[in-house]
């Protein structure tokens, strides 16, 4: 499980809820979570802000 999934699980946020909070399609969130799609910085920032975390925390190198 990656950090994005961990944070969503801890905060009890579904992909649908994250989609509503960010304006990012649920399907795109699913692909990002399953490493089927590269994530752009703008998208990463939206997700991080919605979860109250930093981009670096969610996607460490």
PDBQT receptor file of N, H, CA, C and O in Angstrom, charges set to zero:
ATOM      1  N   UNK A   1       0.851  -1.185   0.000  1.00  0.00    +0.000 N 
ATOM      2  CA  UNK A   1       0.000   0.000   0.000  1.00  0.00    +0.000 C 
ATOM      3  C   UNK A   1       0.893   1.243   0.000  1.00  0.00    +0.000 C 
ATOM      4  O   UNK A   1       1.839   1.336   0.782  1.00  0.00    +0.000 OA
ATOM      5  N   UNK A   2       0.586   2.184  -0.875  1.00  0.00    +0.000 N 
ATOM      6  H   UNK A   2      -0.183   2.108  -1.510  1.00  0.00    +0.000 HD
ATOM      7  CA  UNK A   2       1.378   3.413  -0.912  1.00  0.00    +0.000 C 
ATOM      8  C   UNK A   2       0.823   4.436   0.086  1.00  0.00    +0.000 C 
ATOM      9  O   UNK A   2      -0.241   4.238   0.672  1.00  0.00    +0.000 OA
ATOM     10  N   UNK A   3       1.550   5.508   0.261  1.00  0.00    +0.000 N 
ATOM     11  H   UNK A   3       2.415   5.669  -0.215  1.00  0.00    +0.000 HD
ATOM     12  CA  UNK A   3       1.147   6.501   1.280  1.00  0.00    +0.000 C 
ATOM     13  C   UNK A   3      -0.196   7.139   0.978  1.00  0.00    +0.000 C 
ATOM     14  O   UNK A   3      -0.968   7.422   1.895  1.00  0.00    +0.000 OA
ATOM     15  N   UNK A   4      -0.483   7.366  -0.281  1.00  0.00    +0.000 N 
ATOM     16  H   UNK A   4       0.144   7.136  -1.026  1.00  0.00    +0.000 HD
ATOM     17  CA  UNK A   4      -1.779   7.944  -0.636  1.00  0.00    +0.000 C 
ATOM     18  C   UNK A   4      -2.889   7.032  -0.126  1.00  0.00    +0.000 C 
ATOM     19  O   UNK A   4      -3.844   7.498   0.495  1.00  0.00    +0.000 OA
ATOM     20  N   UNK A   5      -2.765   5.750  -0.385  1.00  0.00    +0.000 N 
ATOM     21  H   UNK A   5      -1.989   5.371  -0.890  1.00  0.00    +0.000 HD
ATOM     22  CA  UNK A   5      -3.773   4.801   0.077  1.00  0.00    +0.000 C 
ATOM     23  C   UNK A   5      -3.824   4.758   1.603  1.00  0.00    +0.000 C 
ATOM     24  O   UNK A   5      -4.906   4.693   2.187  1.00  0.00    +0.000 OA
ATOM     25  N   UNK A   6      -2.670   4.793   2.245  1.00  0.00    +0.000 N 
ATOM     26  H   UNK A   6      -1.791   4.846   1.771  1.00  0.00    +0.000 HD
ATOM     27  CA  UNK A   6      -2.625   4.771   3.711  1.00  0.00    +0.000 C 
ATOM     28  C   UNK A   6      -3.361   5.961   4.314  1.00  0.00    +0.000 C 
ATOM     29  O   UNK A   6      -4.161   5.806   5.236  1.00  0.00    +0.000 OA
ATOM     30  N   UNK A   7      -3.081   7.152   3.783  1.00  0.00    +0.000 N 
ATOM     31  H   UNK A   7      -2.431   7.278   3.034  1.00  0.00    +0.000 HD
ATOM     32  CA  UNK A   7      -3.712   8.364   4.313  1.00  0.00    +0.000 C 
ATOM     33  C   UNK A   7      -5.216   8.330   4.073  1.00  0.00    +0.000 C 
ATOM     34  O   UNK A   7      -6.002   8.677   4.955  1.00  0.00    +0.000 OA
ATOM     35  N   UNK A   8      -5.607   7.913   2.885  1.00  0.00    +0.000 N 
ATOM     36  H   UNK A   8      -4.969   7.631   2.169  1.00  0.00    +0.000 HD
ATOM     37  CA  UNK A   8      -7.042   7.835   2.592  1.00  0.00    +0.000 C 
ATOM     38  C   UNK A   8      -7.726   6.842   3.531  1.00  0.00    +0.000 C 
ATOM     39  O   UNK A   8      -8.830   7.102   4.010  1.00  0.00    +0.000 OA
ATOM     40  N   UNK A   9      -7.085   5.720   3.794  1.00  0.00    +0.000 N 
ATOM     41  H   UNK A   9      -6.188   5.509   3.405  1.00  0.00    +0.000 HD
ATOM     42  CA  UNK A   9      -7.664   4.720   4.690  1.00  0.00    +0.000 C 
ATOM     43  C   UNK A   9      -7.775   5.268   6.113  1.00  0.00    +0.000 C 
ATOM     44  O   UNK A   9      -8.808   5.102   6.762  1.00  0.00    +0.000 OA
ATOM     45  N   UNK A  10      -6.719   5.919   6.599  1.00  0.00    +0.000 N 
ATOM     46  H   UNK A  10      -5.880   6.054   6.071  1.00  0.00    +0.000 HD
ATOM     47  CA  UNK A  10      -6.734   6.480   7.952  1.00  0.00    +0.000 C 
ATOM     48  C   UNK A  10      -7.802   7.550   8.112  1.00  0.00    +0.000 C 
ATOM     49  O   UNK A  10      -8.453   7.633   9.153  1.00  0.00    +0.000 OA
ATOM     50  N   UNK A  11      -7.979   8.364   7.087  1.00  0.00    +0.000 N 
ATOM     51  H   UNK A  11      -7.450   8.296   6.241  1.00  0.00    +0.000 HD
ATOM     52  CA  UNK A  11      -8.958   9.452   7.145  1.00  0.00    +0.000 C 
ATOM     53  C   UNK A  11     -10.348   9.002   6.685  1.00  0.00    +0.000 C 
ATOM     54  O   UNK A  11     -11.302   9.780   6.696  1.00  0.00    +0.000 OA
ATOM     55  N   UNK A  12     -10.441   7.733   6.283  1.00  0.00    +0.000 N 
ATOM     56  H   UNK A  12      -9.666   7.101   6.275  1.00  0.00    +0.000 HD
ATOM     57  CA  UNK A  12     -11.701   7.167   5.800  1.00  0.00    +0.000 C 
ATOM     58  C   UNK A  12     -12.289   7.975   4.647  1.00  0.00    +0.000 C 
ATOM     59  O   UNK A  12     -13.469   8.327   4.635  1.00  0.00    +0.000 OA
ATOM     60  N   UNK A  13     -11.424   8.250   3.688  1.00  0.00    +0.000 N 
ATOM     61  H   UNK A  13     -10.466   7.964   3.698  1.00  0.00    +0.000 HD
ATOM     62  CA  UNK A  13     -11.820   8.994   2.499  1.00  0.00    +0.000 C 
ATOM     63  C   UNK A  13     -11.796   8.040   1.310  1.00  0.00    +0.000 C 
ATOM     64  O   UNK A  13     -10.782   7.395   1.043  1.00  0.00    +0.000 OA
ATOM     65  N   UNK A  14     -12.901   7.956   0.608  1.00  0.00    +0.000 N 
ATOM     66  H   UNK A  14     -13.725   8.480   0.825  1.00  0.00    +0.000 HD
ATOM     67  CA  UNK A  14     -12.985   7.103  -0.566  1.00  0.00    +0.000 C 
ATOM     68  C   UNK A  14     -12.453   7.848  -1.791  1.00  0.00    +0.000 C 
ATOM     69  O   UNK A  14     -12.239   9.059  -1.759  1.00  0.00    +0.000 OA
ATOM     70  N   UNK A  15     -12.248   7.102  -2.855  1.00  0.00    +0.000 N 
ATOM     71  H   UNK A  15     -12.422   6.118  -2.881  1.00  0.00    +0.000 HD
ATOM     72  CA  UNK A  15     -11.839   7.731  -4.107  1.00  0.00    +0.000 C 
ATOM     73  C   UNK A  15     -12.907   8.721  -4.567  1.00  0.00    +0.000 C 
ATOM     74  O   UNK A  15     -12.587   9.791  -5.086  1.00  0.00    +0.000 OA
ATOM     75  N   UNK A  16     -14.153   8.367  -4.379  1.00  0.00    +0.000 N 
ATOM     76  H   UNK A  16     -14.412   7.498  -3.958  1.00  0.00    +0.000 HD
ATOM     77  CA  UNK A  16     -15.245   9.263  -4.774  1.00  0.00    +0.000 C 
ATOM     78  C   UNK A  16     -15.211  10.559  -3.974  1.00  0.00    +0.000 C 
ATOM     79  O   UNK A  16     -15.400  11.641  -4.529  1.00  0.00    +0.000 OA
ATOM     80  N   UNK A  17     -14.971  10.448  -2.676  1.00  0.00    +0.000 N 
ATOM     81  H   UNK A  17     -14.817   9.569  -2.225  1.00  0.00    +0.000 HD
ATOM     82  CA  UNK A  17     -14.901  11.640  -1.828  1.00  0.00    +0.000 C 
ATOM     83  C   UNK A  17     -13.703  12.496  -2.217  1.00  0.00    +0.000 C 
ATOM     84  O   UNK A  17     -13.809  13.720  -2.284  1.00  0.00    +0.000 OA
ATOM     85  N   UNK A  18     -12.574  11.861  -2.472  1.00  0.00    +0.000 N 
ATOM     86  H   UNK A  18     -12.489  10.866  -2.418  1.00  0.00    +0.000 HD
ATOM     87  CA  UNK A  18     -11.386  12.606  -2.892  1.00  0.00    +0.000 C 
ATOM     88  C   UNK A  18     -11.644  13.297  -4.227  1.00  0.00    +0.000 C 
ATOM     89  O   UNK A  18     -11.181  14.416  -4.450  1.00  0.00    +0.000 OA
ATOM     90  N   UNK A  19     -12.367  12.648  -5.091  1.00  0.00    +0.000 N 
ATOM     91  H   UNK A  19     -12.744  11.739  -4.910  1.00  0.00    +0.000 HD
ATOM     92  CA  UNK A  19     -12.742  13.243  -6.374  1.00  0.00    +0.000 C 
ATOM     93  C   UNK A  19     -13.575  14.506  -6.163  1.00  0.00    +0.000 C 
ATOM     94  O   UNK A  19     -13.342  15.522  -6.818  1.00  0.00    +0.000 OA
ATOM     95  N   UNK A  20     -14.529  14.443  -5.262  1.00  0.00    +0.000 N 
ATOM     96  H   UNK A  20     -14.718  13.617  -4.730  1.00  0.00    +0.000 HD
ATOM     97  CA  UNK A  20     -15.366  15.612  -4.959  1.00  0.00    +0.000 C 
ATOM     98  C   UNK A  20     -14.541  16.752  -4.382  1.00  0.00    +0.000 C 
ATOM     99  O   UNK A  20     -14.755  17.914  -4.727  1.00  0.00    +0.000 OA
ATOM    100  N   UNK A  21     -13.597  16.421  -3.502  1.00  0.00    +0.000 N 
ATOM    101  H   UNK A  21     -13.423  15.477  -3.222  1.00  0.00    +0.000 HD
ATOM    102  CA  UNK A  21     -12.774  17.443  -2.852  1.00  0.00    +0.000 C 
ATOM    103  C   UNK A  21     -11.775  18.098  -3.808  1.00  0.00    +0.000 C 
ATOM    104  O   UNK A  21     -11.404  19.256  -3.620  1.00  0.00    +0.000 OA
ATOM    105  N   UNK A  22     -11.347  17.369  -4.817  1.00  0.00    +0.000 N 
ATOM    106  H   UNK A  22     -11.648  16.428  -4.970  1.00  0.00    +0.000 HD
ATOM    107  CA  UNK A  22     -10.286  17.863  -5.698  1.00  0.00    +0.000 C 
ATOM    108  C   UNK A  22     -10.757  18.277  -7.087  1.00  0.00    +0.000 C 
ATOM    109  O   UNK A  22     -10.088  19.060  -7.762  1.00  0.00    +0.000 OA
ATOM    110  N   UNK A  23     -11.894  17.761  -7.512  1.00  0.00    +0.000 N 
ATOM    111  H   UNK A  23     -12.437  17.125  -6.963  1.00  0.00    +0.000 HD
ATOM    112  CA  UNK A  23     -12.348  18.011  -8.877  1.00  0.00    +0.000 C 
ATOM    113  C   UNK A  23     -11.662  17.117  -9.895  1.00  0.00    +0.000 C 
ATOM    114  O   UNK A  23     -11.781  17.332 -11.101  1.00  0.00    +0.000 OA
ATOM    115  N   UNK A  24     -10.943  16.114  -9.408  1.00  0.00    +0.000 N 
ATOM    116  H   UNK A  24     -10.845  15.939  -8.429  1.00  0.00    +0.000 HD
ATOM    117  CA  UNK A  24     -10.256  15.149 -10.269  1.00  0.00    +0.000 C 
ATOM    118  C   UNK A  24     -11.175  13.943 -10.426  1.00  0.00    +0.000 C 
ATOM    119  O   UNK A  24     -11.741  13.462  -9.445  1.00  0.00    +0.000 OA
ATOM    120  N   UNK A  25     -11.324  13.460 -11.637  1.00  0.00    +0.000 N 
ATOM    121  H   UNK A  25     -10.864  13.851 -12.434  1.00  0.00    +0.000 HD
ATOM    122  CA  UNK A  25     -12.212  12.324 -11.884  1.00  0.00    +0.000 C 
ATOM    123  C   UNK A  25     -11.804  11.117 -11.052  1.00  0.00    +0.000 C 
ATOM    124  O   UNK A  25     -10.617  10.848 -10.865  1.00  0.00    +0.000 OA
ATOM    125  N   UNK A  26     -12.803  10.392 -10.556  1.00  0.00    +0.000 N 
ATOM    126  H   UNK A  26     -13.767  10.609 -10.708  1.00  0.00    +0.000 HD
ATOM    127  CA  UNK A  26     -12.530   9.212  -9.722  1.00  0.00    +0.000 C 
ATOM    128  C   UNK A  26     -11.697   8.199 -10.479  1.00  0.00    +0.000 C 
ATOM    129  O   UNK A  26     -10.816   7.569  -9.895  1.00  0.00    +0.000 OA
ATOM    130  N   UNK A  27     -11.955   8.027 -11.764  1.00  0.00    +0.000 N 
ATOM    131  H   UNK A  27     -12.671   8.539 -12.239  1.00  0.00    +0.000 HD
ATOM    132  CA  UNK A  27     -11.194   7.087 -12.572  1.00  0.00    +0.000 C 
ATOM    133  C   UNK A  27      -9.720   7.449 -12.645  1.00  0.00    +0.000 C 
ATOM    134  O   UNK A  27      -8.854   6.574 -12.626  1.00  0.00    +0.000 OA
ATOM    135  N   UNK A  28      -9.441   8.742 -12.729  1.00  0.00    +0.000 N 
ATOM    136  H   UNK A  28     -10.144   9.453 -12.745  1.00  0.00    +0.000 HD
ATOM    137  CA  UNK A  28      -8.057   9.208 -12.755  1.00  0.00    +0.000 C 
ATOM    138  C   UNK A  28      -7.379   8.947 -11.409  1.00  0.00    +0.000 C 
ATOM    139  O   UNK A  28      -6.216   8.547 -11.364  1.00  0.00    +0.000 OA
ATOM    140  N   UNK A  29      -8.103   9.173 -10.323  1.00  0.00    +0.000 N 
ATOM    141  H   UNK A  29      -9.048   9.498 -10.360  1.00  0.00    +0.000 HD
ATOM    142  CA  UNK A  29      -7.566   8.898  -8.990  1.00  0.00    +0.000 C 
ATOM    143  C   UNK A  29      -7.244   7.416  -8.863  1.00  0.00    +0.000 C 
ATOM    144  O   UNK A  29      -6.194   7.050  -8.334  1.00  0.00    +0.000 OA
ATOM    145  N   UNK A  30      -8.134   6.572  -9.340  1.00  0.00    +0.000 N 
ATOM    146  H   UNK A  30      -8.986   6.869  -9.770  1.00  0.00    +0.000 HD
ATOM    147  CA  UNK A  30      -7.911   5.126  -9.298  1.00  0.00    +0.000 C 
ATOM    148  C   UNK A  30      -6.637   4.750 -10.049  1.00  0.00    +0.000 C 
ATOM    149  O   UNK A  30      -5.830   3.963  -9.555  1.00  0.00    +0.000 OA
ATOM    150  N   UNK A  31      -6.461   5.308 -11.230  1.00  0.00    +0.000 N 
ATOM    151  H   UNK A  31      -7.117   5.948 -11.631  1.00  0.00    +0.000 HD
ATOM    152  CA  UNK A  31      -5.259   5.003 -12.026  1.00  0.00    +0.000 C 
ATOM    153  C   UNK A  31      -3.993   5.487 -11.330  1.00  0.00    +0.000 C 
ATOM    154  O   UNK A  31      -2.970   4.803 -11.361  1.00  0.00    +0.000 OA
ATOM    155  N   UNK A  32      -4.049   6.643 -10.710  1.00  0.00    +0.000 N 
ATOM    156  H   UNK A  32      -4.880   7.199 -10.685  1.00  0.00    +0.000 HD
ATOM    157  CA  UNK A  32      -2.895   7.175  -9.967  1.00  0.00    +0.000 C 
ATOM    158  C   UNK A  32      -2.570   6.246  -8.803  1.00  0.00    +0.000 C 
ATOM    159  O   UNK A  32      -1.404   5.925  -8.572  1.00  0.00    +0.000 OA
ATOM    160  N   UNK A  33      -3.590   5.815  -8.074  1.00  0.00    +0.000 N 
ATOM    161  H   UNK A  33      -4.537   6.077  -8.262  1.00  0.00    +0.000 HD
ATOM    162  CA  UNK A  33      -3.376   4.957  -6.920  1.00  0.00    +0.000 C 
ATOM    163  C   UNK A  33      -2.812   3.593  -7.293  1.00  0.00    +0.000 C 
ATOM    164  O   UNK A  33      -2.096   2.976  -6.505  1.00  0.00    +0.000 OA
ATOM    165  N   UNK A  34      -3.130   3.128  -8.484  1.00  0.00    +0.000 N 
ATOM    166  H   UNK A  34      -3.711   3.629  -9.124  1.00  0.00    +0.000 HD
ATOM    167  CA  UNK A  34      -2.664   1.824  -8.936  1.00  0.00    +0.000 C 
ATOM    168  C   UNK A  34      -1.433   1.910  -9.844  1.00  0.00    +0.000 C 
ATOM    169  O   UNK A  34      -1.094   0.952 -10.538  1.00  0.00    +0.000 OA
ATOM    170  N   UNK A  35      -0.774   3.067  -9.828  1.00  0.00    +0.000 N 
ATOM    171  H   UNK A  35      -1.050   3.846  -9.264  1.00  0.00    +0.000 HD
ATOM    172  CA  UNK A  35       0.432   3.296 -10.636  1.00  0.00    +0.000 C 
ATOM    173  C   UNK A  35       0.224   2.995 -12.122  1.00  0.00    +0.000 C 
ATOM    174  O   UNK A  35       1.132   2.522 -12.804  1.00  0.00    +0.000 OA
ATOM    175  N   UNK A  36      -0.973   3.275 -12.605  1.00  0.00    +0.000 N 
ATOM    176  H   UNK A  36      -1.711   3.660 -12.051  1.00  0.00    +0.000 HD
ATOM    177  CA  UNK A  36      -1.289   3.094 -14.013  1.00  0.00    +0.000 C 
ATOM    178  C   UNK A  36      -1.218   4.420 -14.766  1.00  0.00    +0.000 C 
ATOM    179  O   UNK A  36      -1.366   4.459 -15.987  1.00  0.00    +0.000 OA
ATOM    180  N   UNK A  37      -0.991   5.499 -14.028  1.00  0.00    +0.000 N 
ATOM    181  H   UNK A  37      -0.871   5.466 -13.036  1.00  0.00    +0.000 HD
ATOM    182  CA  UNK A  37      -0.947   6.823 -14.636  1.00  0.00    +0.000 C 
ATOM    183  C   UNK A  37       0.051   7.678 -13.881  1.00  0.00    +0.000 C 
ATOM    184  O   UNK A  37       0.070   7.693 -12.650  1.00  0.00    +0.000 OA
ATOM    185  N   UNK A  38       0.874   8.385 -14.627  1.00  0.00    +0.000 N 
ATOM    186  H   UNK A  38       0.859   8.373 -15.626  1.00  0.00    +0.000 HD
ATOM    187  CA  UNK A  38       1.789   9.345 -14.015  1.00  0.00    +0.000 C 
ATOM    188  C   UNK A  38       0.967  10.522 -13.495  1.00  0.00    +0.000 C 
ATOM    189  O   UNK A  38      -0.085  10.863 -14.036  1.00  0.00    +0.000 OA
ATOM    190  N   UNK A  39       1.477  11.120 -12.446  1.00  0.00    +0.000 N 
ATOM    191  H   UNK A  39       2.332  10.843 -12.007  1.00  0.00    +0.000 HD
ATOM    192  CA  UNK A  39       0.756  12.237 -11.840  1.00  0.00    +0.000 C 
ATOM    193  C   UNK A  39       1.502  13.536 -12.105  1.00  0.00    +0.000 C 
ATOM    194  O   UNK A  39       2.721  13.607 -11.956  1.00  0.00    +0.000 OA
ATOM    195  N   UNK A  40       0.764  14.549 -12.494  1.00  0.00    +0.000 N 
ATOM    196  H   UNK A  40      -0.227  14.491 -12.615  1.00  0.00    +0.000 HD
ATOM    197  CA  UNK A  40       1.345  15.870 -12.707  1.00  0.00    +0.000 C 
ATOM    198  C   UNK A  40       1.391  16.606 -11.370  1.00  0.00    +0.000 C 
ATOM    199  O   UNK A  40       0.594  16.335 -10.472  1.00  0.00    +0.000 OA
ATOM    200  N   UNK A  41       2.323  17.527 -11.251  1.00  0.00    +0.000 N 
ATOM    201  H   UNK A  41       2.971  17.747 -11.980  1.00  0.00    +0.000 HD
ATOM    202  CA  UNK A  41       2.505  18.258 -10.004  1.00  0.00    +0.000 C 
ATOM    203  C   UNK A  41       1.225  18.982  -9.590  1.00  0.00    +0.000 C 
ATOM    204  O   UNK A  41       0.872  18.982  -8.411  1.00  0.00    +0.000 OA
ATOM    205  N   UNK A  42       0.541  19.586 -10.528  1.00  0.00    +0.000 N 
ATOM    206  H   UNK A  42       0.828  19.586 -11.486  1.00  0.00    +0.000 HD
ATOM    207  CA  UNK A  42      -0.701  20.309 -10.217  1.00  0.00    +0.000 C 
ATOM    208  C   UNK A  42      -1.738  19.365  -9.590  1.00  0.00    +0.000 C 
ATOM    209  O   UNK A  42      -2.420  19.728  -8.631  1.00  0.00    +0.000 OA
ATOM    210  N   UNK A  43      -1.843  18.177 -10.133  1.00  0.00    +0.000 N 
ATOM    211  H   UNK A  43      -1.289  17.882 -10.912  1.00  0.00    +0.000 HD
ATOM    212  CA  UNK A  43      -2.772  17.177  -9.607  1.00  0.00    +0.000 C 
ATOM    213  C   UNK A  43      -2.328  16.705  -8.232  1.00  0.00    +0.000 C 
ATOM    214  O   UNK A  43      -3.149  16.561  -7.326  1.00  0.00    +0.000 OA
ATOM    215  N   UNK A  44      -1.031  16.464  -8.075  1.00  0.00    +0.000 N 
ATOM    216  H   UNK A  44      -0.365  16.581  -8.811  1.00  0.00    +0.000 HD
ATOM    217  CA  UNK A  44      -0.481  16.026  -6.787  1.00  0.00    +0.000 C 
ATOM    218  C   UNK A  44      -0.754  17.066  -5.709  1.00  0.00    +0.000 C 
ATOM    219  O   UNK A  44      -1.091  16.719  -4.577  1.00  0.00    +0.000 OA
ATOM    220  N   UNK A  45      -0.610  18.329  -6.055  1.00  0.00    +0.000 N 
ATOM    221  H   UNK A  45      -0.336  18.611  -6.975  1.00  0.00    +0.000 HD
ATOM    222  CA  UNK A  45      -0.861  19.397  -5.094  1.00  0.00    +0.000 C 
ATOM    223  C   UNK A  45      -2.323  19.427  -4.660  1.00  0.00    +0.000 C 
ATOM    224  O   UNK A  45      -2.613  19.632  -3.481  1.00  0.00    +0.000 OA
ATOM    225  N   UNK A  46      -3.244  19.226  -5.596  1.00  0.00    +0.000 N 
ATOM    226  H   UNK A  46      -3.009  19.060  -6.554  1.00  0.00    +0.000 HD
ATOM    227  CA  UNK A  46      -4.671  19.210  -5.262  1.00  0.00    +0.000 C 
ATOM    228  C   UNK A  46      -4.988  18.075  -4.294  1.00  0.00    +0.000 C 
ATOM    229  O   UNK A  46      -5.714  18.256  -3.317  1.00  0.00    +0.000 OA
ATOM    230  N   UNK A  47      -4.427  16.896  -4.587  1.00  0.00    +0.000 N 
ATOM    231  H   UNK A  47      -3.837  16.749  -5.381  1.00  0.00    +0.000 HD
ATOM    232  CA  UNK A  47      -4.679  15.731  -3.744  1.00  0.00    +0.000 C 
ATOM    233  C   UNK A  47      -4.077  15.944  -2.358  1.00  0.00    +0.000 C 
ATOM    234  O   UNK A  47      -4.733  15.689  -1.347  1.00  0.00    +0.000 OA
ATOM    235  N   UNK A  48      -2.841  16.407  -2.311  1.00  0.00    +0.000 N 
ATOM    236  H   UNK A  48      -2.309  16.614  -3.132  1.00  0.00    +0.000 HD
ATOM    237  CA  UNK A  48      -2.163  16.633  -1.035  1.00  0.00    +0.000 C 
ATOM    238  C   UNK A  48      -2.934  17.641  -0.178  1.00  0.00    +0.000 C 
ATOM    239  O   UNK A  48      -3.120  17.431   1.021  1.00  0.00    +0.000 OA
ATOM    240  N   UNK A  49      -3.377  18.728  -0.795  1.00  0.00    +0.000 N 
ATOM    241  H   UNK A  49      -3.226  18.900  -1.769  1.00  0.00    +0.000 HD
ATOM    242  CA  UNK A  49      -4.127  19.754  -0.059  1.00  0.00    +0.000 C 
ATOM    243  C   UNK A  49      -5.431  19.184   0.488  1.00  0.00    +0.000 C 
ATOM    244  O   UNK A  49      -5.802  19.460   1.629  1.00  0.00    +0.000 OA
ATOM    245  N   UNK A  50      -6.119  18.397  -0.318  1.00  0.00    +0.000 N 
ATOM    246  H   UNK A  50      -5.818  18.173  -1.245  1.00  0.00    +0.000 HD
ATOM    247  CA  UNK A  50      -7.389  17.814   0.109  1.00  0.00    +0.000 C 
ATOM    248  C   UNK A  50      -7.207  16.856   1.279  1.00  0.00    +0.000 C 
ATOM    249  O   UNK A  50      -8.122  16.670   2.082  1.00  0.00    +0.000 OA
ATOM    250  N   UNK A  51      -6.025  16.245   1.378  1.00  0.00    +0.000 N 
ATOM    251  H   UNK A  51      -5.281  16.396   0.727  1.00  0.00    +0.000 HD
ATOM    252  CA  UNK A  51      -5.760  15.287   2.449  1.00  0.00    +0.000 C 
ATOM    253  C   UNK A  51      -4.993  15.894   3.621  1.00  0.00    +0.000 C 
ATOM    254  O   UNK A  51      -4.752  15.222   4.624  1.00  0.00    +0.000 OA
ATOM    255  N   UNK A  52      -4.609  17.165   3.493  1.00  0.00    +0.000 N 
ATOM    256  H   UNK A  52      -4.805  17.710   2.679  1.00  0.00    +0.000 HD
ATOM    257  CA  UNK A  52      -3.881  17.826   4.572  1.00  0.00    +0.000 C 
ATOM    258  C   UNK A  52      -2.453  17.333   4.731  1.00  0.00    +0.000 C 
ATOM    259  O   UNK A  52      -1.904  17.345   5.833  1.00  0.00    +0.000 OA
ATOM    260  N   UNK A  53      -1.858  16.904   3.642  1.00  0.00    +0.000 N 
ATOM    261  H   UNK A  53      -2.304  16.894   2.747  1.00  0.00    +0.000 HD
ATOM    262  CA  UNK A  53      -0.481  16.402   3.646  1.00  0.00    +0.000 C 
ATOM    263  C   UNK A  53       0.322  17.132   2.575  1.00  0.00    +0.000 C 
ATOM    264  O   UNK A  53      -0.239  17.824   1.725  1.00  0.00    +0.000 OA
ATOM    265  N   UNK A  54       1.641  16.967   2.629  1.00  0.00    +0.000 N 
ATOM    266  H   UNK A  54       2.096  16.405   3.320  1.00  0.00    +0.000 HD
ATOM    267  CA  UNK A  54       2.479  17.550   1.582  1.00  0.00    +0.000 C 
ATOM    268  C   UNK A  54       2.641  16.573   0.433  1.00  0.00    +0.000 C 
ATOM    269  O   UNK A  54       2.477  15.365   0.601  1.00  0.00    +0.000 OA
ATOM    270  N   UNK A  55       2.960  17.099  -0.718  1.00  0.00    +0.000 N 
ATOM    271  H   UNK A  55       3.094  18.081  -0.855  1.00  0.00    +0.000 HD
ATOM    272  CA  UNK A  55       3.234  16.252  -1.887  1.00  0.00    +0.000 C 
ATOM    273  C   UNK A  55       4.395  15.326  -1.564  1.00  0.00    +0.000 C 
ATOM    274  O   UNK A  55       4.350  14.141  -1.896  1.00  0.00    +0.000 OA
ATOM    275  N   UNK A  56       5.440  15.852  -0.919  1.00  0.00    +0.000 N 
ATOM    276  H   UNK A  56       5.476  16.814  -0.650  1.00  0.00    +0.000 HD
ATOM    277  CA  UNK A  56       6.604  15.041  -0.577  1.00  0.00    +0.000 C 
ATOM    278  C   UNK A  56       6.254  13.893   0.366  1.00  0.00    +0.000 C 
ATOM    279  O   UNK A  56       6.853  12.820   0.292  1.00  0.00    +0.000 OA
ATOM    280  N   UNK A  57       5.301  14.116   1.236  1.00  0.00    +0.000 N 
ATOM    281  H   UNK A  57       4.815  14.988   1.296  1.00  0.00    +0.000 HD
ATOM    282  CA  UNK A  57       4.891  13.041   2.146  1.00  0.00    +0.000 C 
ATOM    283  C   UNK A  57       4.170  11.930   1.382  1.00  0.00    +0.000 C 
ATOM    284  O   UNK A  57       4.443  10.748   1.591  1.00  0.00    +0.000 OA
ATOM    285  N   UNK A  58       3.253  12.315   0.503  1.00  0.00    +0.000 N 
ATOM    286  H   UNK A  58       3.031  13.275   0.334  1.00  0.00    +0.000 HD
ATOM    287  CA  UNK A  58       2.465  11.330  -0.228  1.00  0.00    +0.000 C 
ATOM    288  C   UNK A  58       3.274  10.582  -1.282  1.00  0.00    +0.000 C 
ATOM    289  O   UNK A  58       3.042   9.400  -1.532  1.00  0.00    +0.000 OA
ATOM    290  N   UNK A  59       4.228  11.284  -1.899  1.00  0.00    +0.000 N 
ATOM    291  H   UNK A  59       4.416  12.245  -1.696  1.00  0.00    +0.000 HD
ATOM    292  CA  UNK A  59       5.048  10.684  -2.950  1.00  0.00    +0.000 C 
ATOM    293  C   UNK A  59       6.530  10.905  -2.678  1.00  0.00    +0.000 C 
ATOM    294  O   UNK A  59       7.177  11.695  -3.365  1.00  0.00    +0.000 OA
ATOM    295  N   UNK A  60       7.069  10.211  -1.678  1.00  0.00    +0.000 N 
ATOM    296  H   UNK A  60       6.544   9.569  -1.119  1.00  0.00    +0.000 HD
ATOM    297  CA  UNK A  60       8.502  10.377  -1.385  1.00  0.00    +0.000 C 
ATOM    298  C   UNK A  60       9.342   9.760  -2.503  1.00  0.00    +0.000 C 
ATOM    299  O   UNK A  60       8.907   8.826  -3.177  1.00  0.00    +0.000 OA
ATOM    300  N   UNK A  61      10.525  10.284  -2.686  1.00  0.00    +0.000 N 
ATOM    301  H   UNK A  61      10.878  11.042  -2.138  1.00  0.00    +0.000 HD
ATOM    302  CA  UNK A  61      11.402   9.706  -3.724  1.00  0.00    +0.000 C 
ATOM    303  C   UNK A  61      12.045   8.437  -3.280  1.00  0.00    +0.000 C 
ATOM    304  O   UNK A  61      12.806   7.833  -4.036  1.00  0.00    +0.000 OA
TER     305      UNK A  61
